[in-house]
Amino acid sequence: MRTFNGHIYLIDFGTARHLKPGQPKDTIALGSPGYAAPEQYGKAQTTQQSDIYSLGATLHHLLTGDDPAENPFHLAPLCTLDATHPADLETLIAGMLSLDASERPASIATVKQELERIKEDQLKRHLEASYPALSPSQGQVAAMANQVVRPTPGFGVSRRTVINAVAGVVAVLIAVASCSFSVTLTRFPHRDGPVTIIPPAHAPLSKQVLHSPLIGSASSLILDPAHASDLQSRQVVEMLLTGLVSLDDQLRVSPQLASSYDLSADGRTITFHLRPNLKFQDGNTLTSRDVAFSLDRALQPATHSATCMTYLGLIQDADKLHSGQISTLINDSILLPDDQTLVLKLRQSAPYFLTALAYPCSYVLEERLLLQYANTGLAKVLKAGGGAGPFTLSSYTDNELNLAVNANYYGPKPQLQEVVFSFYRDTEATYQAYGAGMIDTTALPAEMLNSSNLYNWRRVPELTTYYYAMNYLVKPFDNIHIRQALDLAIDKELLVQAVWHKAFLPTCNIVPLGMPGHNPSLTCPDGQNTANGNPAQAKNSLAQGLQEEGYSSMSQLPPITFTYVNDSPSFNKEVAVVRQMWKNVLGIDVKAKPVSASRLREEIVASAGNVHGLQLWATSWNADYPDPHDLLTLQFDKNSPYNDVNYGQNSSSDAAQQQALQQQLEVADTNSDPVLRQQAFMNAEQQLVNDVAWMPMHQEVSNILLATYVVGMPYNLGFVIPPNDWGNIFITAH
């Protein structure tokens, strides 16, 4: 049975039987015409190869709409009916439908493995083909022509949905083990033309409540948009507050509080036109002055924001305000022609600015309430209705955060009446709570990924690069060949498989898959397009580095300390495996130094410009906006607060080359030609990878379980739900 939203269930075991080794044929011939294998017609005993035939017929029916009962044993090749299906899938299904049982796949496990491989391949192809075309510069090009930018609709269902459905069939089939079965003894009639889909019944309003987990304690959640930088805080903040623009499902810039915006010919002035009749959650009118106040507040030195200069620093004189040289940007570079119009003046043209403006730093708060609750925190401001997002904060305790519908929301009203966030210790705790029916969604622990008992499992790549970093100011990492040696000694493919159960995507890329500007042709430091490492080249690079440093033996190599967060057994295992790889390939015994997450953050920040800073460490970067600037210029440019590896600003022999690359990044930032800009970033990324500016390890992937009665939940690479999408999410009767 295939439900309206693509979930597949096995509903009939009418011919299930035990296999009897040596028996020439079944006692009774049973099966559904078209779905039953030839041997089920009394020619031989049914085996798991018969199950495989039935599954092949079922998949063929699902993918083509052709009822196999109308022409048993003569099913047309997929390509003759729909040329868009993957060739590997067609080959697999053709093998499953072989009339000779011995020519079918050997086991259902083989089928499952091949379907999972096809699914992963289709996911990668979908991302590579679709998301690079979604460059934020498209909106900029339109604006450069002085056109009004309008919201764009979200994308539809892709072939990935079909592959997910196929994997669902396999999960159900595996539960049957080797029992023979037919799909059903009652055939559904084949009908030409459109099929009427009956929408699911909504649960009553009192049941429109979504229960979702947050990892950590209530004190770790940050509700101030000027300080919310972690993903969890941002997810909550983006439900309570909105700004001039947001990112849609495809991570494109979309007007939000603004109904449209215009860009000047030189790209340095943006005029925003607000939607009419905007209100805060408490019913007070929201005007351009409120937007201006919130932008100005984010950059005020008294706000002490560690992030807002990164995202709003392109506004003219933002640096002067942030450093206390001027008192405000209002009537300076933030102009208010009237209550419905706001003008921003930039210090330079930058195609990525609007994507950065979608970050929470620009979100609007009600000035009156901020002044009223100046010394009591943002929670009281938000509980009093000081935001404009689709939800309002109704309660906030040490155990729970409750959100209710904002009756004054300007966009599509949420169908959910309440969202309840509960705090949990870790992913294992949320997984247990999900199994007990206490919450409606959870991340999946890595060790559970191989389970065959997973329903409504979503696998969503994140725009997050997990990497090892080396301080260019601390020996021996001022030597490029020693950096390359440590990188090439690691088999990242094996590491992800052995430690993380294939939960992540091993990579040499800094810019992740799915990000505009991702380079699928990028090579690792050895010039190869694989992440398997290269032990021979690693040894050669180490020997060259030792010679350049004047070391006659390994004993002269300075001790190396690897600092990482000790927050899970898997991380400990990863570090142990990597240290062993370094020792086996290079003969280097690296010392492990586990620390707390807060301690590591402090030491990373302190490493910028510090010859006594961290030497080697593990961390990750989640893209704040979908533009290569966020992963490249922001991380490696001169004077960037995030250049903690000290790329370019060091005394290594190739420092001049690094500085030249920093200049190339700055030029790419302002390039208004989207094609040339993307190519410039790709070229720069390749040099950064060759220099081992970072040692990318894997791209993170979220593996999520979602209750089947939750409908309409979108998942994109940015992993934040666009404000208007809440109008499509609801709970079904269950």
C-alpha positions, -999 to +999 in steps of 0.1 A: +000+000+000+014+034-009-001+063+011-008+098-001+026+111+011+047+082-003+050+059+026+049+022+017+035-006+038+032-043+034-004-052+042-008-088+031+010-120+041-016-143+025+008-168+009+037-166+035+053-201+039+084-218+052+111-229+028+115-267+026+150-275+013+150-301-014+113-300-022+108-297-060+078-274-059+051-259-037+023-280-025-002-255-036+003-229-063-006-195-050+002-160-061-011-128-078-009-128-116+018-104-127+035-102-093+041-139-088+074-154-101+072-182-128+081-209-102+050-200-082+029-214-110+038-249-100+072-251-118+094-251-087+095-243-050+093-206-041+124-192-025+136-157-016+144-153-053+106-155-058+103-127-032+128-107-052+108-111-084+076-099-066+095-069-053+108-062-088+073-063-102+060-040-074+088-015-080+081-016-118+044-009-111+053+020-087+077+036-111+057+032-143+020+029-133+017-002-156-001-030-139+021-062-143-011-083-141-022-071-175+009-086-192+026-111-168+063-118-175+065-092-203+071-060-185+086-032-207+121-019-198+119+013-176+137+034-203+110+027-228+084+042-204+104+069-187+139+078-197+145+098-166+149+068-143+186+060-133+202+034-156+214+015-125+179+012-112+167-001-145+195-027-145+186-038-110+149-042-117+155-060-149+177-085-130+150-089-103+125-097-130+146-124-147+125-155-155+154-176-145+156-175-107+193-182-107+199-149-126+182-128-100+201-111-072+215-136-047+196-122-017+173-095-006+203-080+013+220-076-021+190-057-034+189-035-004+226-027-007+222-018-044+191+004-038+209+023-010+239+028-034+216+041-061+198+063-036+231+079-024+242+084-060+209+101-069+211+123-039+246+135-048+236+140-085+204+159-074+225+183-052+252+188-078+228+194-106+202+215-087+218+236-060+248+252-079+222+267-102+205+284-072+233+310-068+221+340-047+236+361-075+205+354-096+185+377-074+213+402-076+215+401-114+178+409-115+182+437-091+212+451-110+188+455-139+167+475-114+140+449-115+117+442-085+126+409-069+095+388-061+092+357-040+096+324-058+077+291-053+095+262-037+106+232-058+085+201-063+091+164-057+123+150-073+134+115-083+149+113-048+114+109-035+110+078-057+142+063-045+131+070-009+099+051-016+119+022-031+141+020+000+109+019+021+098-012+002+131-029+009+129-021+047+095-037+048+106-067+027+136-074+050+113-079+079+097-108+061+131-125+059+130-155+036+092-161+037+076-162+003+047-139-003+026-122-029+018-085-026-019-091-025-045-116-038-068-088-047-058-067-076-063-030-078-078-021-112-056-002-136-070+032-146-059+056-172-058+093-165-053+113-133-057+096-100-077+114-073-057+116-041-077+119-009-060+144+014-053+132+050-077+142+077-064+169+100-063+163+137-086+187+157-071+220+166-065+209+202-042+181+188-022+205+164+008+204+187+043+195+175+067+181+201+104+187+192+137+182+211+165+206+219+199+192+229+214+208+260+200+230+288+177+259+287+206+282+296+224+272+263+195+286+241+201+321+229+170+341+219+187+374+211+191+376+173+223+396+177+239+367+195+221+336+182+247+317+162+243+280+169+218+261+148+194+253+176+191+289+187+187+301+152+159+276+145+139+289+175+147+326+168+135+322+132+101+310+144+097+341+167+114+368+146+118+378+109+137+403+089+136+421+056+145+390+037+147+352+043+160+322+025+134+299+008+134+261+005+160+263-022+181+287-002+173+316-025+168+351-012+131+359-008+114+391+005+099+387+039+090+419+059+098+436+026+075+430-002+102+439-027+136+456-030+155+475-057+193+477-062+211+508-076+232+505-107+264+505-087+251+478-063+258+500-033+222+512-024+193+489-017+158+503-012+133+480+006+096+484+004+077+470+034+045+450+032+015+470+042-001+468+076+027+449+093+023+443+131+043+430+159+029+400+178+014+423+204-006+442+177+015+473+175+024+486+141+058+477+126+074+503+104+107+510+088+118+528+119+116+495+138+137+478+111+163+506+113+164+505+151+170+467+151+198+469+125+214+497+144+211+479+177+228+448+164+259+468+156+260+490+187+290+483+209+268+480+239+251+450+223+285+431+223+276+410+193+304+388+182+288+380+149+268+409+135+298+428+120+304+397+099+269+398+084+261+435+085+296+449+082+291+459+046+267+486+056+285+519+053+301+531+086+291+499+104+327+496+116+326+531+130+295+524+149+307+490+162+340+506+174+321+535+191+333+563+167+298+573+159+265+569+178+241+556+152+237+546+115+202+560+113+202+590+089+238+580+080+238+548+060+203+537+071+177+561+057+139+563+063+121+581+034+088+571+050+072+544+073+071+519+045+105+524+030+141+518+042+173+525+023+206+508+031+239+522+018+268+498+015+305+506+015+310+483-016+289+462-039+288+426-028+265+399-044+264+380-011+250+408+011+213+399+007+220+363+017+239+376+048+210+399+055+188+368+060+209+359+091+192+366+125+213+397+131+189+417+110+157+405+126+133+430+140+125+436+176+100+461+191+120+491+205+093+499+231+095+465+247+133+463+246+135+496+266+108+483+290+126+451+297+161+464+292+176+446+322+156+414+322+166+396+290+150+389+256+126+362+269+103+388+285+104+409+253+093+379+232+067+368+257+052+403+256+049+400+218+080+419+206+087+399+175+069+395+141+075+358+133+048+331+128+050+321+164+051+339+198+068+328+230+042+316+255+064+300+282+100+293+289+112+270+318+143+249+325+125+220+309+104+233+281+100+261+256+064+267+244+055+286+212+019+296+202+005+309+169+011+346+162-024+359+153-009+390+138+015+372+114+015+388+080+021+355+061+003+322+059-009+314+094+006+282+109-018+253+111+000+241+142-015+257+173+015+250+195+052+239+193+067+224+224+105+222+227+118+199+254+154+198+265+174+166+264+209+156+273+220+141+239+208+125+207+205+091+225+181+106+249+160+121+222+159+088+203+146+071+234+120+098+239+109+094+203+105+057+207+084+063+238+061+087+218+071+118+239+084+138+209+075+137+172+110+139+157+146+131+166+181+129+151+192+093+146+223+081+166+250+069+142+250+034+156+213+030+145+219+038+109+221+002+099+189-008+115+162-022+092+134-010+115+134+027+105+102+044+094+100+079+079+138+083+080+151+115+064+187+118+053+195+155+048+230+168+040+240+199+059+260+229+047+285+219+074+322+210+069+339+191+096+376+196+095+410+195+112+428+228+115+466+235+118+481+268+132+505+282+106+523+301+134+532+269+153+558+245+141+558+221+122+527+234+105+544+264+089+557+238+064+533+230+035+547+195+029+543+184+065+507+197+065+501+177+033+517+146+048+492+146+077+463+151+054+472+124+029+479+098+056+442+097+065+418+074+047+386+095+052+364+070+034+374+043+058+371+066+088+335+075+079+326+039+074+343+024+104+336+051+130+305+069+118+286+040+100+285+060+068+265+087+085+285+115+068+300+123+034+339+120+033+354+150+014+383+171+006+360+201-002+358+231+020+326+244+002+301+216+008+280+197-016+248+217-023+264+251-017+264+274-047+301+273-058+307+237-048+333+222-070+326+185-078+359+183-097+381+195-068+411+173-060+428+164-027+464+176-021+477+147-041+457+157-072+432+128-069+395+132-068+390+107-039+391+109-001+410+076+004+443+092+013+476+084-003+501+068+020+530+068-005+526+105-013+522+113+024+556+097+032+572+116+003+557+149+015+569+142+050+604+134+039+605+166+018+592+187+047+618+173+071+645+181+047+632+217+042+632+222+080+667+208+083+656+178+104+679+148+099+656+124+118+620+121+130+631+127+165+637+163+157+601+169+146+584+191+172+558+172+193+522+175+179+492+178+201+457+172+187+429+191+206+393+179+203+359+179+221+355+149+243+317+146+241+310+112+226+325+077+223+325+081+185+347+112+186+371+094+209+371+065+185+377+088+155+407+104+172+422+070+181+418+057+145+433+089+130+463+088+154+469+052+144+468+062+107+494+089+113+516+065+133+513+036+107+519+058+077+542+085+089+556+072+122+543+102+140+529+097+175+504+125+179+493+133+215+455+136+220+441+164+242+403+161+249+387+193+262+352+207+267+333+224+239+335+258+256+372+254+263+379+245+226+359+275+214+379+298+237+413+284+225+403+285+188+395+322+191+428+328+211+448+311+183+444+340+158+478+357+156+491+336+185+524+316+182+514+299+215+479+291+204+464+257+195+486+235+173+461+210+157+424+208+164+391+194+152+360+215+146+333+223+121+317+253+103+281+254+095+274+279+066+255+309+079+244+318+043+247+299+010+276+317-006+313+307-010+323+339+008+311+323+041+334+293+037+363+310+020+368+347+024+354+347+059+377+319+070+410+328+053+411+365+045+435+389+061+420+405+093+390+381+093+382+372+129+376+336+118+411+331+103+423+313+134+448+291+114+466+324+105+465+317+067+485+344+049+497+361+081+527+339+090+564+335+081+561+303+061+580+301+028+547+303+008+532+332+028+534+355-003+514+330-023+488+328+005+485+366+006+480+367-032+451+343-028+435+365-001+435+393-026+418+370-052+391+362-026+384+398-020+381+404-058+358+374-061+335+388-034+326+419-054+324+403-088+290+409-102+293+382-130+279+351-113+298+327-136+332+344-133+326+348-095+319+311-090+349+301-111+372+324-091+360+309-058+365+274-072+401+282-082+407+297-048+393+267-030+416+244-049+446+263-038+434+264-002+430+226-003+465+222-018+479+244+009+459+225+035+444+257+049+419+233+064+420+195+064+383+188+054+372+154+068+335+151+060+303+169+052+278+164+080+245+148+073+214+149+095+196+116+098+161+124+111+131+104+121+098+121+118+064+108+130+042+098+101+014+120+113+035+151+108+028+164+073+044+191+052+077+194+071+104+207+047+140+199+050+166+219+032+204+221+033+203+252+056+182+232+080+160+261+090+123+262+081+114+294+061+087+314+080+059+310+055+064+272+053+049+268+087+015+274+070+019+240+053+028+219+083+001+201+103-008+170+123-030+143+109-056+123+128-038+093+143 
